[in-house]
Structure formats: C-alpha cells, structure tokens
Amino acid sequence: MAAPSSGSPSALFDLKSAALTAMALVLKSTDVKALASALEERFGNTPSLFDHDPVVIDLQAVREATEAIDFQALAALLRQHRLQPVGVLGGSEEQMAQALAAGLGDTPALTVAPPAPKAAAPEPDPVPAVVDVPPPVWPVIPSGALVVDKPLRSGQQAYAKGRDLVVLAVVSFGAEVIADGNIHVYAPLRGRAIAGAKGDSSARIFSICMEPQLVSIAGTYRTTETALPADVLGKPAQVRLDGERLVVEALKL
C-alpha cells in the first residue's frame, strides 16, 4: 500500500542542478552502419570494457553534413556496446532537433571525459647522448589490485575495474588485459594491454618482457605496426603518456 501524499510536491521530490561526467563519442560520419562495423572492430572482443557508462554524442565534426543521422539506431548501437547515450552536443540546429525527437537532449552542462582511442604519433628516433639519469624505480603495487596468476591465452581477457591489474603469468598474443588504473605484467606481455581505460592519463603499463600486440593509455594507443626500439623490445620496460604521445622506455631492475 502506497504511503499517503502530504499534498506538497516538495515533500515528494527535489530538482537540483548537477555536474556530471561522461565520455564523448566524437562522430566523424553520419553512416550508422559504418560506425557499427568500426565499433565491432575496435571493441567487439572487449564487451566488459564498458558498464553502461554515460556517453555524449559529439556532432561537431559532422555538423555541416547534409545526410540525416538516424539517432534512434545510433542510440541502440551504443547500448549494444554497454554505453548509455545521454545526449548530444555541437550539432547543427536541425541535427539537435532530430536528436531531441529521438530522446537525446542538448548536454552543455556535462563535463566530457577523454574521447575514444586515437593512434599515437610515432616516436622519433632516439638521439645518442651522454647523460646522468637515475635508474627507474619498479613501482609499488597498491593494495586492492586485481591479481591474475594464470596465463592468459588468445581470446581471454582480464579487466580490473576501478583499480590496478597485476598479472603474474604470460599474456599471450590475442589475449587482452584492461585496467582503469595501471597494468603490471611480471611475465612476457605479448597481447593487448589497455591501461587508464576510463581516461586516467597518469596510468602506466609495466612488463618485464615488453612484446605487446597493442598498448593503450587513456585512449591513445600503439600497435605492432610501429616497431618498438631494440632497447625495450623483449626487455623490462614501461609505457606512459607524454602529452598525447605514448613513450615506451626501458626499466633497469
């Protein structure tokens, strides 16, 4: 039986302003089918990367497009990838009206988190120099990290949501390790490693044998198409972000 109403709306609910944070999907094409293929190619094997996270559709790159956007199909596509569309921004007047008709309002009050992954600029060839640099210190693993002590084979995945990930066995080619924090692999890293998955640009990837198929930090990634320098390939190394460039450097243990 429902509780009796007091007769005052304020006794039943309040409306307050709120500053929310969401990821941004920067739309570069109005073709939803092409976008579906691109999302499947990038995230098809990582369904647990998202947990119904709010996402804003950024239309600035397509605001001059003459083709209409099927916002209902786009919203349904994002939900298939465990993303919850909450609104749009940056579109033309007509696009914003179409989005509103599909249930997606303007979202100027949202703070947009880093966008989806982009390729890192290739590292310049190192210039030989004689410098006195103290050796890197192997990081201290924080308490609460997710620890995986068995090998990860091709097709397997480990995800540390909201914390660091520590792997004590080989990460094989085709396997994937993901963490919202740092990734520590005390064995060969040959698969895909995605640190700072929710946008933490201070996250790092460490391995005692760096041979990755792909490394990514806060959306900036690097694949085997860009070969690692000889001084880090198959050796103890770390991956970190320097601005928008991924840096892979040797660790002296």
Short mmCIF file of the C-alpha atoms (twelve columns), coordinates in Angstrom:
data_MODEL
# 
_entry.id   MODEL 
# 
loop_
_atom_site.group_PDB 
_atom_site.id 
_atom_site.type_symbol 
_atom_site.label_atom_id 
_atom_site.label_alt_id 
_atom_site.label_comp_id 
_atom_site.label_asym_id 
_atom_site.label_seq_id 
_atom_site.Cartn_x 
_atom_site.Cartn_y 
_atom_site.Cartn_z 
_atom_site.pdbx_PDB_model_num 
ATOM 1   C CA . MET A 1   0.000  0.000   0.000   1 
ATOM 2   C CA . ALA A 2   1.480  3.394   -1.023  1 
ATOM 3   C CA . ALA A 3   2.208  5.974   1.648   1 
ATOM 4   C CA . PRO A 4   -0.308 8.828   1.685   1 
ATOM 5   C CA . SER A 5   0.751  12.031  -0.055  1 
ATOM 6   C CA . SER A 6   1.423  15.065  2.119   1 
ATOM 7   C CA . GLY A 7   -0.148 17.276  -0.549  1 
ATOM 8   C CA . SER A 8   3.108  19.178  -1.125  1 
ATOM 9   C CA . PRO A 9   5.188  18.336  -4.242  1 
ATOM 10  C CA . SER A 10  8.375  19.390  -2.421  1 
ATOM 11  C CA . ALA A 11  7.783  16.611  0.087   1 
ATOM 12  C CA . LEU A 12  7.990  14.027  -2.716  1 
ATOM 13  C CA . PHE A 13  10.921 15.197  -4.860  1 
ATOM 14  C CA . ASP A 14  13.538 17.903  -5.429  1 
ATOM 15  C CA . LEU A 15  15.142 19.165  -8.630  1 
ATOM 16  C CA . LYS A 16  18.777 20.166  -8.284  1 
ATOM 17  C CA . SER A 17  21.497 21.154  -10.729 1 
ATOM 18  C CA . ALA A 18  24.257 18.584  -11.134 1 
ATOM 19  C CA . ALA A 19  27.662 18.496  -12.825 1 
ATOM 20  C CA . LEU A 20  28.043 15.074  -14.436 1 
ATOM 21  C CA . THR A 21  30.970 13.459  -16.237 1 
ATOM 22  C CA . ALA A 22  30.553 11.394  -19.382 1 
ATOM 23  C CA . MET A 23  32.650 10.010  -22.199 1 
ATOM 24  C CA . ALA A 24  32.311 11.586  -25.622 1 
ATOM 25  C CA . LEU A 25  31.753 9.705   -28.861 1 
ATOM 26  C CA . VAL A 26  33.165 12.072  -31.486 1 
ATOM 27  C CA . LEU A 27  31.071 11.255  -34.544 1 
ATOM 28  C CA . LYS A 28  33.029 11.613  -37.801 1 
ATOM 29  C CA . SER A 29  30.459 10.048  -40.120 1 
ATOM 30  C CA . THR A 30  26.683 10.053  -40.360 1 
ATOM 31  C CA . ASP A 31  26.700 6.425   -41.570 1 
ATOM 32  C CA . VAL A 32  25.485 4.393   -38.578 1 
ATOM 33  C CA . LYS A 33  26.169 1.068   -40.349 1 
ATOM 34  C CA . ALA A 34  29.793 2.040   -40.931 1 
ATOM 35  C CA . LEU A 35  30.034 3.108   -37.299 1 
ATOM 36  C CA . ALA A 36  28.658 -0.271  -36.212 1 
ATOM 37  C CA . SER A 37  31.429 -2.032  -38.138 1 
ATOM 38  C CA . ALA A 38  34.078 0.278   -36.656 1 
ATOM 39  C CA . LEU A 39  32.830 -0.266  -33.093 1 
ATOM 40  C CA . GLU A 40  32.762 -4.026  -33.615 1 
ATOM 41  C CA . GLU A 41  36.311 -3.960  -34.970 1 
ATOM 42  C CA . ARG A 42  37.617 -1.935  -32.023 1 
ATOM 43  C CA . PHE A 43  35.521 -3.174  -29.099 1 
ATOM 44  C CA . GLY A 44  33.910 -6.385  -30.311 1 
ATOM 45  C CA . ASN A 45  36.219 -8.548  -28.193 1 
ATOM 46  C CA . THR A 46  36.063 -6.319  -25.127 1 
ATOM 47  C CA . PRO A 47  32.405 -6.226  -24.025 1 
ATOM 48  C CA . SER A 48  33.268 -5.742  -20.359 1 
ATOM 49  C CA . LEU A 49  35.267 -2.575  -21.042 1 
ATOM 50  C CA . PHE A 50  32.087 -0.548  -20.573 1 
ATOM 51  C CA . ASP A 51  29.495 -0.940  -17.842 1 
ATOM 52  C CA . HIS A 52  26.552 1.102   -19.104 1 
ATOM 53  C CA . ASP A 53  28.726 4.217   -18.896 1 
ATOM 54  C CA . PRO A 54  27.106 7.533   -19.910 1 
ATOM 55  C CA . VAL A 55  28.266 8.830   -23.283 1 
ATOM 56  C CA . VAL A 56  27.628 12.117  -25.094 1 
ATOM 57  C CA . ILE A 57  27.462 12.131  -28.900 1 
ATOM 58  C CA . ASP A 58  29.704 14.955  -30.140 1 
ATOM 59  C CA . LEU A 59  28.438 16.186  -33.533 1 
ATOM 60  C CA . GLN A 60  30.914 18.988  -34.184 1 
ATOM 61  C CA . ALA A 61  32.767 17.087  -36.906 1 
ATOM 62  C CA . VAL A 62  29.564 16.333  -38.846 1 
ATOM 63  C CA . ARG A 63  27.516 19.466  -38.176 1 
ATOM 64  C CA . GLU A 64  27.847 20.529  -41.841 1 
ATOM 65  C CA . ALA A 65  26.803 17.114  -43.192 1 
ATOM 66  C CA . THR A 66  23.745 17.047  -45.439 1 
ATOM 67  C CA . GLU A 67  22.865 13.410  -44.651 1 
ATOM 68  C CA . ALA A 68  20.459 12.856  -41.755 1 
ATOM 69  C CA . ILE A 69  21.610 10.885  -38.742 1 
ATOM 70  C CA . ASP A 70  19.450 8.009   -37.528 1 
ATOM 71  C CA . PHE A 71  19.728 8.872   -33.850 1 
ATOM 72  C CA . GLN A 72  17.457 6.046   -32.714 1 
ATOM 73  C CA . ALA A 73  19.629 3.461   -34.498 1 
ATOM 74  C CA . LEU A 74  22.760 5.168   -33.166 1 
ATOM 75  C CA . ALA A 75  21.481 5.074   -29.580 1 
ATOM 76  C CA . ALA A 76  20.542 1.401   -29.930 1 
ATOM 77  C CA . LEU A 77  24.022 0.636   -31.314 1 
ATOM 78  C CA . LEU A 78  25.729 2.296   -28.359 1 
ATOM 79  C CA . ARG A 79  23.561 0.369   -25.901 1 
ATOM 80  C CA . GLN A 80  24.663 -2.866  -27.572 1 
ATOM 81  C CA . HIS A 81  28.212 -1.939  -26.525 1 
ATOM 82  C CA . ARG A 82  27.109 -1.240  -22.929 1 
ATOM 83  C CA . LEU A 83  27.220 2.533   -23.413 1 
ATOM 84  C CA . GLN A 84  24.284 4.689   -22.311 1 
ATOM 85  C CA . PRO A 85  23.701 7.696   -24.621 1 
ATOM 86  C CA . VAL A 86  22.548 10.662  -22.567 1 
ATOM 87  C CA . GLY A 87  22.582 13.485  -25.076 1 
ATOM 88  C CA . VAL A 88  24.288 15.317  -27.928 1 
ATOM 89  C CA . LEU A 89  26.347 18.451  -28.350 1 
ATOM 90  C CA . GLY A 90  27.833 20.585  -31.090 1 
ATOM 91  C CA . GLY A 91  25.355 19.730  -33.860 1 
ATOM 92  C CA . SER A 92  23.504 21.969  -36.297 1 
ATOM 93  C CA . GLU A 93  20.082 23.299  -35.367 1 
ATOM 94  C CA . GLU A 94  18.428 20.596  -37.489 1 
ATOM 95  C CA . GLN A 95  20.591 17.809  -36.011 1 
ATOM 96  C CA . MET A 96  19.868 18.940  -32.462 1 
ATOM 97  C CA . ALA A 97  16.146 18.958  -33.213 1 
ATOM 98  C CA . GLN A 98  16.336 15.443  -34.688 1 
ATOM 99  C CA . ALA A 99  18.291 14.243  -31.664 1 
ATOM 100 C CA . LEU A 100 15.727 15.759  -29.307 1 
ATOM 101 C CA . ALA A 101 12.924 13.984  -31.194 1 
ATOM 102 C CA . ALA A 102 14.837 10.719  -30.625 1 
ATOM 103 C CA . GLY A 103 15.052 11.386  -26.884 1 
ATOM 104 C CA . LEU A 104 18.574 12.829  -26.825 1 
ATOM 105 C CA . GLY A 105 18.750 16.366  -25.492 1 
ATOM 106 C CA . ASP A 106 21.451 19.029  -25.573 1 
ATOM 107 C CA . THR A 107 24.069 18.415  -22.862 1 
ATOM 108 C CA . PRO A 108 26.059 21.611  -22.292 1 
ATOM 109 C CA . ALA A 109 26.267 21.004  -18.530 1 
ATOM 110 C CA . LEU A 110 28.114 17.718  -18.879 1 
ATOM 111 C CA . THR A 111 31.863 17.519  -18.379 1 
ATOM 112 C CA . VAL A 112 33.177 15.405  -21.230 1 
ATOM 113 C CA . ALA A 113 35.837 12.836  -20.426 1 
ATOM 114 C CA . PRO A 114 38.601 11.876  -22.910 1 
ATOM 115 C CA . PRO A 115 37.330 10.620  -26.283 1 
ATOM 116 C CA . ALA A 116 37.625 7.169   -27.795 1 
ATOM 117 C CA . PRO A 117 41.105 5.800   -28.601 1 
ATOM 118 C CA . LYS A 118 43.294 7.561   -31.164 1 
ATOM 119 C CA . ALA A 119 46.570 6.467   -32.628 1 
ATOM 120 C CA . ALA A 120 49.717 7.807   -31.004 1 
ATOM 121 C CA . ALA A 121 52.237 9.747   -33.035 1 
ATOM 122 C CA . PRO A 122 55.334 7.648   -33.847 1 
ATOM 123 C CA . GLU A 123 58.247 8.215   -31.538 1 
ATOM 124 C CA . PRO A 124 61.229 9.997   -33.058 1 
ATOM 125 C CA . ASP A 125 64.468 8.069   -33.334 1 
ATOM 126 C CA . PRO A 126 66.468 8.492   -30.124 1 
ATOM 127 C CA . VAL A 127 69.456 10.839  -30.280 1 
ATOM 128 C CA . PRO A 128 72.556 9.376   -28.596 1 
ATOM 129 C CA . ALA A 129 73.637 11.439  -25.627 1 
ATOM 130 C CA . VAL A 130 75.744 11.035  -22.537 1 
ATOM 131 C CA . VAL A 131 73.553 11.977  -19.583 1 
ATOM 132 C CA . ASP A 132 73.464 11.078  -15.927 1 
ATOM 133 C CA . VAL A 133 69.915 9.737   -15.397 1 
ATOM 134 C CA . PRO A 134 68.917 7.831   -12.239 1 
ATOM 135 C CA . PRO A 135 67.515 4.363   -12.991 1 
ATOM 136 C CA . PRO A 136 63.715 3.987   -12.903 1 
ATOM 137 C CA . VAL A 137 62.224 2.514   -9.777  1 
ATOM 138 C CA . TRP A 138 59.911 -0.504  -10.148 1 
ATOM 139 C CA . PRO A 139 56.528 0.729   -8.902  1 
ATOM 140 C CA . VAL A 140 54.921 -0.300  -5.653  1 
ATOM 141 C CA . ILE A 141 51.698 -2.184  -6.314  1 
ATOM 142 C CA . PRO A 142 48.791 -0.600  -4.402  1 
ATOM 143 C CA . SER A 143 46.589 -2.702  -2.201  1 
ATOM 144 C CA . GLY A 144 43.311 -3.782  -3.757  1 
ATOM 145 C CA . ALA A 145 44.813 -4.538  -7.170  1 
ATOM 146 C CA . LEU A 146 43.303 -7.417  -9.134  1 
ATOM 147 C CA . VAL A 147 45.904 -10.221 -9.306  1 
ATOM 148 C CA . VAL A 148 45.852 -12.828 -12.086 1 
ATOM 149 C CA . ASP A 149 48.285 -15.699 -11.531 1 
ATOM 150 C CA . LYS A 150 47.432 -17.914 -14.506 1 
ATOM 151 C CA . PRO A 151 48.464 -17.478 -18.164 1 
ATOM 152 C CA . LEU A 152 46.046 -15.589 -20.379 1 
ATOM 153 C CA . ARG A 153 45.671 -17.330 -23.722 1 
ATOM 154 C CA . SER A 154 44.412 -15.967 -27.043 1 
ATOM 155 C CA . GLY A 155 40.794 -14.806 -26.717 1 
ATOM 156 C CA . GLN A 156 40.924 -14.476 -22.925 1 
ATOM 157 C CA . GLN A 157 40.544 -11.173 -21.110 1 
ATOM 158 C CA . ALA A 158 41.130 -9.753  -17.626 1 
ATOM 159 C CA . TYR A 159 39.646 -6.394  -16.585 1 
ATOM 160 C CA . ALA A 160 40.407 -4.562  -13.322 1 
ATOM 161 C CA . LYS A 161 37.519 -2.137  -12.897 1 
ATOM 162 C CA . GLY A 162 38.446 0.911   -10.838 1 
ATOM 163 C CA . ARG A 163 41.884 -0.444  -9.830  1 
ATOM 164 C CA . ASP A 164 45.259 -1.741  -10.979 1 
ATOM 165 C CA . LEU A 165 45.807 -5.109  -12.635 1 
ATOM 166 C CA . VAL A 166 48.741 -7.393  -11.769 1 
ATOM 167 C CA . VAL A 167 49.463 -10.392 -13.990 1 
ATOM 168 C CA . LEU A 168 51.989 -12.989 -12.788 1 
ATOM 169 C CA . ALA A 169 51.980 -15.138 -15.939 1 
ATOM 170 C CA . VAL A 170 52.319 -14.676 -19.679 1 
ATOM 171 C CA . VAL A 171 49.773 -12.601 -21.601 1 
ATOM 172 C CA . SER A 172 49.723 -14.444 -24.932 1 
ATOM 173 C CA . PHE A 173 49.206 -12.915 -28.359 1 
ATOM 174 C CA . GLY A 174 45.457 -12.420 -28.810 1 
ATOM 175 C CA . ALA A 175 44.790 -12.092 -25.055 1 
ATOM 176 C CA . GLU A 176 43.756 -8.781  -23.504 1 
ATOM 177 C CA . VAL A 177 44.435 -7.109  -20.167 1 
ATOM 178 C CA . ILE A 178 42.474 -3.976  -19.232 1 
ATOM 179 C CA . ALA A 179 42.590 -1.770  -16.140 1 
ATOM 180 C CA . ASP A 180 41.135 1.565   -15.118 1 
ATOM 181 C CA . GLY A 181 44.479 2.059   -13.331 1 
ATOM 182 C CA . ASN A 182 47.960 0.693   -14.054 1 
ATOM 183 C CA . ILE A 183 48.884 -2.687  -15.538 1 
ATOM 184 C CA . HIS A 184 51.810 -4.702  -14.151 1 
ATOM 185 C CA . VAL A 185 52.849 -7.840  -16.039 1 
ATOM 186 C CA . TYR A 186 55.603 -9.824  -14.308 1 
ATOM 187 C CA . ALA A 187 55.973 -12.047 -17.381 1 
ATOM 188 C CA . PRO A 188 56.022 -11.602 -21.176 1 
ATOM 189 C CA . LEU A 189 53.373 -9.192  -22.415 1 
ATOM 190 C CA . ARG A 190 52.505 -10.291 -25.958 1 
ATOM 191 C CA . GLY A 191 48.790 -9.444  -26.222 1 
ATOM 192 C CA . ARG A 192 46.838 -6.212  -25.848 1 
ATOM 193 C CA . ALA A 193 47.255 -4.008  -22.752 1 
ATOM 194 C CA . ILE A 194 44.813 -1.138  -22.118 1 
ATOM 195 C CA . ALA A 195 45.540 0.984   -19.026 1 
ATOM 196 C CA . GLY A 196 43.610 4.053   -17.864 1 
ATOM 197 C CA . ALA A 197 40.591 2.585   -19.657 1 
ATOM 198 C CA . LYS A 198 38.242 5.223   -18.224 1 
ATOM 199 C CA . GLY A 199 40.509 8.145   -19.122 1 
ATOM 200 C CA . ASP A 200 43.246 8.196   -16.442 1 
ATOM 201 C CA . SER A 201 46.181 9.682   -18.377 1 
ATOM 202 C CA . SER A 202 48.571 9.074   -15.458 1 
ATOM 203 C CA . ALA A 203 48.172 5.284   -15.763 1 
ATOM 204 C CA . ARG A 204 51.147 3.199   -16.909 1 
ATOM 205 C CA . ILE A 205 51.907 -0.256  -18.266 1 
ATOM 206 C CA . PHE A 206 54.848 -2.250  -16.907 1 
ATOM 207 C CA . SER A 207 56.260 -5.573  -18.063 1 
ATOM 208 C CA . ILE A 208 59.487 -7.490  -17.523 1 
ATOM 209 C CA . CYS A 209 59.293 -8.606  -21.179 1 
ATOM 210 C CA . MET A 210 57.659 -5.970  -23.400 1 
ATOM 211 C CA . GLU A 211 56.438 -7.603  -26.630 1 
ATOM 212 C CA . PRO A 212 52.873 -6.238  -26.930 1 
ATOM 213 C CA . GLN A 213 50.431 -6.602  -29.773 1 
ATOM 214 C CA . LEU A 214 48.917 -3.276  -28.675 1 
ATOM 215 C CA . VAL A 215 49.349 -0.867  -25.772 1 
ATOM 216 C CA . SER A 216 46.905 1.900   -24.883 1 
ATOM 217 C CA . ILE A 217 46.706 4.533   -22.140 1 
ATOM 218 C CA . ALA A 218 43.629 6.735   -21.718 1 
ATOM 219 C CA . GLY A 219 42.612 6.099   -25.319 1 
ATOM 220 C CA . THR A 220 45.965 6.753   -27.010 1 
ATOM 221 C CA . TYR A 221 47.242 3.518   -28.494 1 
ATOM 222 C CA . ARG A 222 50.158 1.991   -30.365 1 
ATOM 223 C CA . THR A 223 50.202 -1.262  -32.313 1 
ATOM 224 C CA . THR A 224 52.898 -3.541  -33.691 1 
ATOM 225 C CA . GLU A 225 52.715 -1.536  -36.925 1 
ATOM 226 C CA . THR A 226 55.122 0.813   -35.134 1 
ATOM 227 C CA . ALA A 227 58.030 -1.409  -34.085 1 
ATOM 228 C CA . LEU A 228 59.414 -0.990  -30.582 1 
ATOM 229 C CA . PRO A 229 63.039 0.170   -30.232 1 
ATOM 230 C CA . ALA A 230 65.591 -2.604  -29.737 1 
ATOM 231 C CA . ASP A 231 66.407 -1.388  -26.216 1 
ATOM 232 C CA . VAL A 232 62.866 -2.175  -24.988 1 
ATOM 233 C CA . LEU A 233 61.595 -4.982  -27.239 1 
ATOM 234 C CA . GLY A 234 61.500 -8.180  -25.168 1 
ATOM 235 C CA . LYS A 235 63.026 -6.390  -22.182 1 
ATOM 236 C CA . PRO A 236 61.789 -4.802  -18.928 1 
ATOM 237 C CA . ALA A 237 60.012 -1.594  -19.918 1 
ATOM 238 C CA . GLN A 238 57.170 0.774   -19.116 1 
ATOM 239 C CA . VAL A 239 54.628 2.649   -21.231 1 
ATOM 240 C CA . ARG A 240 53.446 6.108   -20.228 1 
ATOM 241 C CA . LEU A 241 51.810 9.169   -21.763 1 
ATOM 242 C CA . ASP A 242 53.799 12.300  -22.525 1 
ATOM 243 C CA . GLY A 243 51.155 14.755  -23.637 1 
ATOM 244 C CA . GLU A 244 49.398 12.903  -26.466 1 
ATOM 245 C CA . ARG A 245 52.396 10.693  -27.291 1 
ATOM 246 C CA . LEU A 246 53.000 7.221   -25.914 1 
ATOM 247 C CA . VAL A 247 56.504 6.718   -24.584 1 
ATOM 248 C CA . VAL A 248 57.984 3.230   -24.227 1 
ATOM 249 C CA . GLU A 249 61.174 3.229   -22.171 1 
ATOM 250 C CA . ALA A 250 63.459 0.681   -20.576 1 
ATOM 251 C CA . LEU A 251 63.354 -0.201  -16.903 1 
ATOM 252 C CA . LYS A 252 66.567 -1.002  -15.070 1 
ATOM 253 C CA . LEU A 253 65.842 -3.613  -12.414 1 
# 
